């Protein structure tokens, strides 16, 4: 993209006329321009940022960016949320000033204690997995952590089901008997047979969210059942978000191809291409292009917020193991930004408050969201 094209794009942004694809480009460019502190941006700095943004845009190939309609129309005074190595900061362009005295005082300063990941064997026995380990490898005759440490011997029939569950605030890596690798997000459960030997299909069940890297086996398709849908693949990388408190089941394809099938109703099966996301609603399956980096941020230890506050608070509730309630009329506008999931919960809430669009009250593990 040349300078003239970049300038035209920036002017479209200021006028609120960008397409979803252009908004992704703007977001990526701005996320590389970080002010040193929370402050009102001067006219000089504002101009410098425009120049720097053009420089970043010239190095960008738009073909690498997918459509994602997470930004609403933004004017010059819009608050942008940016990341630094030290955390998140808001800054204001030109007119709007953040009232630094509006931020609540937080008493909950610690990330929620991580509970134990539990593996349930086919015979009903439950094994608490070490939170000092990052994952488990499941074979027909042996159960080990991903560093090779033996947990215990397992001898199970192929028809028996094994399950692994993560707590709120937990995340774990799983290698299934066929070599398929799964990253299981917080408050999620994966059920699977102790072995896929002599099975026509490799079928597992997911509740919550998981990222799959499926081992290729053309003769034995891999099937993931989640809620009211079924995803069929041969070998691919994809993410499924099927939390029961979300309005839809979202399947995002990173590599390869998958077929989405609704288990009830008269919906047609849909095939996905890399960079596409299928949302299963009561009314059907909708397919859109998305920014897969944002969708998979959780797997790499981050939150990438491109949502309204209720959607954001559901993620926060699952990770920090807190109860969230609402009081008054809450803004439906979107918040955009990136946090490390290792951050203190109060840092995230304080940063969100700097928009003056939302405020929080913490009482123990209960968070009240207020306008």
C-alpha positions in Angstrom: 0.0 0.0 0.0 1.5 3.4 -1.0 1.3 6.5 1.0 -1.6 8.0 -0.9 -3.7 4.9 -0.4 -2.8 4.8 3.3 -3.8 8.4 3.7 -7.1 7.8 2.0 -7.7 4.8 4.3 -7.0 6.9 7.4 -9.4 9.6 6.2 -12.1 7.0 5.7 -11.4 5.8 9.2 -11.9 9.3 10.7 -15.1 9.6 8.8 -16.3 6.2 10.1 -16.6 4.8 6.6 -14.2 1.9 6.7 -15.1 -1.6 5.6 -14.6 -4.5 8.1 -11.4 -5.5 6.1 -10.1 -1.9 6.4 -10.9 -1.8 10.1 -8.7 -4.8 10.7 -5.9 -3.1 8.8 -6.3 0.1 10.9 -6.3 -1.9 14.1 -3.1 -3.7 13.3 -1.4 -0.5 12.3 -2.4 1.3 15.4 -1.5 -1.5 17.7 2.2 -0.9 16.8 2.0 2.8 17.9 2.1 2.9 21.7 2.0 6.0 23.9 4.2 5.9 27.0 1.4 6.6 29.4 -2.3 7.3 29.7 -2.6 10.8 28.4 -4.2 13.2 26.1 -2.5 13.1 22.7 -1.2 16.4 21.5 -1.8 17.7 17.9 1.9 17.1 17.2 1.8 13.6 18.4 -1.4 13.0 16.6 0.3 14.0 13.3 3.3 11.8 14.1 1.1 8.8 14.6 -0.5 9.4 11.2 2.9 9.3 9.6 4.0 6.3 11.5 0.8 4.5 10.7 1.4 5.1 6.9 4.9 3.6 7.4 3.4 0.5 8.9 0.7 0.2 6.3 3.2 0.4 3.5 4.8 -2.8 4.9 1.5 -4.6 5.1 0.0 -7.0 2.7 -3.8 -6.8 3.0 -4.2 -10.4 1.8 -3.0 -11.6 5.2 -5.9 -9.9 7.0 -9.4 -11.4 7.3 -12.7 -9.7 7.6 -14.0 -9.2 11.2 -16.7 -6.7 11.9 -15.7 -6.0 15.5 -15.2 -2.2 15.2 -18.1 0.1 15.1 -17.9 3.5 13.3 -15.2 5.6 15.0 -14.7 9.4 15.0 -11.6 11.5 15.8 -12.4 11.5 19.5 -12.7 7.7 19.8 -10.8 5.9 22.5 -8.4 3.3 21.3 -7.1 0.4 23.3 -3.5 -0.5 22.7 -1.0 -3.0 24.1 2.5 -2.7 25.6 4.8 -5.2 27.2 3.8 -3.8 30.5 0.0 -4.0 30.0 -2.9 -2.0 28.4 -3.4 1.7 28.1 -6.1 3.9 26.8 -5.3 7.1 25.0 -7.5 9.7 23.5 -7.3 11.4 20.2 -7.7 15.2 20.3 -10.9 16.1 22.1 -11.8 13.6 24.7 -10.0 13.5 28.1 -10.0 10.6 30.6 -11.0 11.5 34.1 -8.3 9.7 36.1 -10.3 10.1 39.3 -13.1 8.0 37.9 -11.3 4.7 38.3 -12.5 2.5 41.2 -10.3 1.3 44.0 -9.9 -2.5 43.8 -9.4 -4.8 46.7 -9.3 -8.0 44.6 -5.6 -7.9 43.5 -4.9 -11.5 42.8 -5.6 -13.7 39.8 -8.0 -16.5 40.7 -6.3 -19.5 42.1 -6.2 -22.2 39.5 -8.1 -25.3 40.4 -7.1 -28.8 39.4 -7.5 -30.3 35.9 -9.3 -33.7 36.3 -8.9 -36.8 34.1 -11.8 -39.3 34.5 -10.8 -42.8 33.5 -13.1 -45.3 31.8 -13.6 -47.2 35.1 -14.8 -44.0 36.8 -11.6 -43.2 38.6 -10.6 -39.5 38.7 -7.1 -38.3 38.6 -6.1 -34.8 39.5 -3.4 -33.7 37.1 -0.5 -31.6 38.2 -0.8 -27.8 37.6 2.9 -27.7 37.4 2.7 -29.7 34.1 1.3 -28.2 30.9 -0.3 -31.3 29.3 -1.0 -35.0 29.2 -0.4 -37.7 26.6 -3.0 -40.5 26.5 -2.1 -43.9 25.1 -3.9 -47.2 25.4 -1.4 -48.7 27.8 0.2 -45.6 29.4 -0.7 -42.2 30.7 2.1 -39.6 30.9 2.6 -35.9 31.2 3.9 -34.2 28.1 7.4 -34.2 29.6 7.3 -38.0 29.7 6.6 -38.4 33.4 4.4 -41.5 33.9 1.1 -40.9 35.7 -0.2 -44.4 35.8 -0.9 -47.5 33.7 -4.2 -47.6 31.9 -5.9 -50.6 30.4 -9.3 -49.8 28.9 -11.6 -51.1 26.3 -12.0 -49.1 23.2 -15.7 -48.5 23.8 -15.1 -47.0 27.2 -15.1 -43.2 27.4 -12.4 -41.1 29.1 -12.9 -37.4 29.9 -10.7 -34.5 30.9 -12.0 -31.3 32.5 -10.4 -28.0 33.1 -11.6 -25.7 35.9 -12.5 -22.0 35.6 -9.1 -20.3 35.3 -7.4 -23.5 33.9 -6.0 -24.5 30.5 -4.4 -27.8 29.5 -2.8 -29.6 26.5 -4.0 -33.1 25.6 -2.6 -35.6 23.1 -5.2 -38.2 22.2 -4.4 -41.9 21.4 -4.3 -41.2 17.7 -1.8 -38.3 18.0 -4.4 -35.5 17.7 -3.4 -32.6 19.9 -6.0 -30.5 21.7 -5.6 -27.3 23.8 -8.6 -27.1 26.2 -9.7 -23.7 27.4 -11.0 -22.9 30.9 -14.3 -24.5 32.2 -14.2 -27.1 29.3 -14.6 -30.8 29.0 -13.4 -33.2 26.3 -14.8 -36.8 26.2 -13.1 -39.4 24.1 -12.6 -43.2 23.8 -9.6 -44.8 25.4 -8.5 -46.0 21.9 -9.7 -45.4 18.4 -8.5 -48.8 17.2 -11.2 -50.7 15.3 -13.5 -47.7 15.2 -14.8 -46.4 11.8 -14.6 -42.8 13.0 -12.5 -41.0 15.7 -15.3 -39.3 17.6 -14.9 -37.0 20.6 -17.3 -34.6 22.4 -16.5 -31.1 23.5 -18.2 -28.8 26.0 -16.6 -25.4 26.2 -13.7 -24.4 24.0 -10.9 -26.3 22.4 -8.3 -25.9 19.7 -7.7 -29.1 17.6 -4.7 -30.2 15.6 -6.0 -33.4 14.1 -3.7 -36.2 13.1 -4.3 -37.2 9.5 -6.0 -40.5 8.8 -8.0 -40.6 5.6 -9.7 -43.9 6.5 -10.9 -42.7 9.9 -12.5 -39.2 9.8 -12.2 -37.2 13.0 -15.5 -36.0 14.4 -16.1 -33.4 17.1 -19.6 -33.2 18.6 -20.4 -30.0 20.5 -23.8 -29.0 21.5 -26.1 -29.2 18.5 -23.4 -29.6 15.9 -20.9 -32.1 14.5 -17.6 -31.1 12.8 -16.1 -33.7 10.5 -12.4 -33.5 9.4 -9.6 -35.7 8.1 -6.6 -33.6 9.3 -6.7 -30.0 10.0 -6.4 -27.2 12.6 -9.5 -25.5 14.0 -11.1 -24.0 17.1 -14.6 -24.7 18.6 -16.3 -22.4 21.1 -19.4 -24.1 22.5 -19.8 -22.6 25.9 -23.5 -23.0 27.0 -23.7 -19.3 28.0 -22.8 -18.1 24.5 -25.5 -17.3 21.9 -24.0 -19.6 19.3 -21.4 -22.3 18.7 -18.5 -20.9 16.8 -16.2 -23.1 14.7 -13.1 -21.4 13.2 -10.9 -23.0 10.6 -7.1 -22.2 10.6 -5.8 -24.9 8.2 -7.3 -27.6 6.0 -11.1 -28.0 5.7 -14.0 -29.1 7.9 -17.7 -29.8 7.4 -20.2 -28.4 9.8 -23.4 -30.4 10.4 -26.3 -29.4 12.5 -27.6 -32.4 14.5 -31.2 -31.2 14.4 -33.4 -29.1 12.1 -33.2 -28.9 8.4 -30.0 -26.8 8.1 -27.6 -27.6 5.2 -24.1 -28.8 5.9 -21.5 -26.1 5.4 -17.8 -26.5 4.5 -15.3 -24.0 5.7 -12.1 -22.6 4.2 -9.1 -21.4 6.3 -9.9 -18.1 7.9 -13.7 -18.7 8.0 -15.9 -19.1 11.0 -19.2 -20.9 11.2 -21.8 -19.8 13.8 -24.6 -22.2 14.6 -27.7 -20.5 15.8 -31.2 -21.8 16.2 -32.0 -20.2 12.9 -29.2 -21.8 10.9 -25.4 -21.7 10.2 -23.8 -18.4 9.2 -20.3 -18.3 7.7 -18.0 -15.3 7.8 -14.3 -14.5 7.5 -12.6 -13.6 10.8 -9.2 -12.6 12.2 -8.0 -16.1 13.4 -5.3 -14.4 15.6 -8.0 -12.9 17.7 -10.0 -16.1 17.9 -7.0 -18.1 19.0 -5.5 -15.5 21.4 -6.7 -17.6 24.5 -4.5 -20.5 23.4 -1.4 -18.3 23.5 -2.3 -16.8 26.9 -4.1 -13.6 25.8 -7.4 -11.9 25.7 -8.1 -10.0 22.5 -11.3 -8.0 23.1 -13.3 -6.9 20.1 -16.7 -7.1 21.8 -19.3 -5.5 24.0 -18.9 -5.6 27.7 -21.2 -8.6 28.4 -19.2 -10.8 26.0 -16.0 -9.6 27.6 -17.2 -10.3 31.1 -18.2 -13.8 30.2 -14.5 -14.5 29.3 -13.3 -12.8 32.4 -15.7 -14.8 34.6 -14.5 -18.1 33.2 -10.8 -17.3 33.5 -10.8 -15.5 36.9 -13.6 -17.6 38.4 -15.8 -14.7 39.4 -19.5 -14.0 39.4 -20.7 -11.1 37.3 -23.9 -9.2 37.8 -25.2 -6.1 36.0 -26.7 -2.9 37.4 -28.4 -0.1 35.4 -28.2 0.4 31.6 -24.9 -0.9 30.3 -23.3 0.4 27.1 -23.5 -1.9 24.1 -20.5 -0.3 22.4 -17.4 -2.5 21.7 -14.1 -2.4 23.5 -11.0 -3.3 21.6 -7.6 -4.3 23.0 -5.3 -7.1 24.2 -4.4 -8.3 27.7 -2.2 -11.2 28.9 -4.4 -13.7 30.8 -1.7 -13.7 33.5 -2.6 -10.1 34.3 -4.2 -9.1 37.6 -8.0 -8.9 37.1 -8.0 -5.4 38.6 -5.7 -4.2 35.9 -8.1 -5.2 33.2 -11.1 -3.7 34.9 -9.3 -0.4 35.6 -8.3 -0.2 31.9 -11.9 -0.8 30.8 -13.1 1.9 33.2 -10.8 4.5 31.6 -13.3 4.6 28.7 -15.9 6.2 31.2 -18.4 3.8 29.5 -18.4 1.2 32.3 -17.5 0.9 36.0 -17.1 -2.0 38.4 -17.6 -2.8 42.0 -15.8 -5.8 43.5 -17.2 -7.6 46.6 -15.2 -10.8 47.2 -15.6 -12.9 44.0 -18.6 -10.9 42.9 -18.2 -8.1 40.3 -21.0 -5.7 39.6 -20.9 -4.0 36.2 -22.4 -0.5 36.2 -22.7 2.4 33.6 
